[in-house]
Amino acid sequence: MATRGRKKKNLSLEEELTALAEEMNECERQIKDLTDRKKELKQQIEQKEMEALYQAAMESGKSIEETISLIHGNMEQGF
């Protein structure tokens, strides 16, 4: 039977438990790092989308208020 991960070296149960706890801590740290990165990427995407929306509003020649009103009007009509 193939073993997963590191080879076990006749560890005592306490040593195996300690090693497992350390591995779990490392996994938790990796999850935290990945979660932080995901949050950063979502913020960058949101910022890029807001910039694109602002640019489209400016290119339309309408004011921000007119653009917001237009969006709200379309939402009320189901668009």
N, C-alpha and C positions, 0 to 999 in steps of 0.2 A: 504494500500500500504506500503510495507516495505521501510525503509529509508536506504540509503547507508552510510557506515562510521559511524561517530559520530552522536549521537542524537542532534537534533537542540533544543536549549533552547530559544525560543522566542527572537531571536537575532534581533537587528535592521538591516536594510539593510547595513549600514556602518560597523557594527560589522561582519556581514556575509561576506562582501567583504574583510575585513581585514583577517578573518579566512581563506578564500579561497586563498588569496595571500600568506599567510604563508604556507598553504598546498602545493601550487604550488612551492614555493621556496624549500620546503623539497623534493618534487619530482625531481626538477631540480638538487639538490645536490645528490640525489640517482642516477640519470642518469649519472652525472659526475663521481661518484665513480665507477659505473658499467663500464663505458667507460674506465676509467683508468685501472681497473682490467682486462678488455678484452685485452687492449693493452699490459699489463704485460704478460698475458698468451700467447698471440701471439708471443711475444719476446722470452719467454721461450721455446715454441715449435720450433721456428726458430733456436734457439741456440742448442737445442737437435738434430734437423735434421742436422745442420752443423757438430756437433760432430760426428754423425753417418756416415755422408759422408766422413769426414776426416779419421775416423777409417777404413772405407771400403777401402779408397785409400791406407792407410798405409798397411793394410793386403794384398792388391793385389800385393805389392812389386813395384808398379809403383810410380814415383815421382808425385808431385802435378801437375806439368806442363804436364806430360803424361796423367794424369787423365783428366785434363781440355781439352786437345786436343782430347782425346777419346770422351768425352761428346759432344764437338762441332762437331766432325765428325758424331756422331750419330744423332745430331739435323739436320745437313745438309741433311742426308739421310732420314729424316722423322721418326726416332725412338723416 
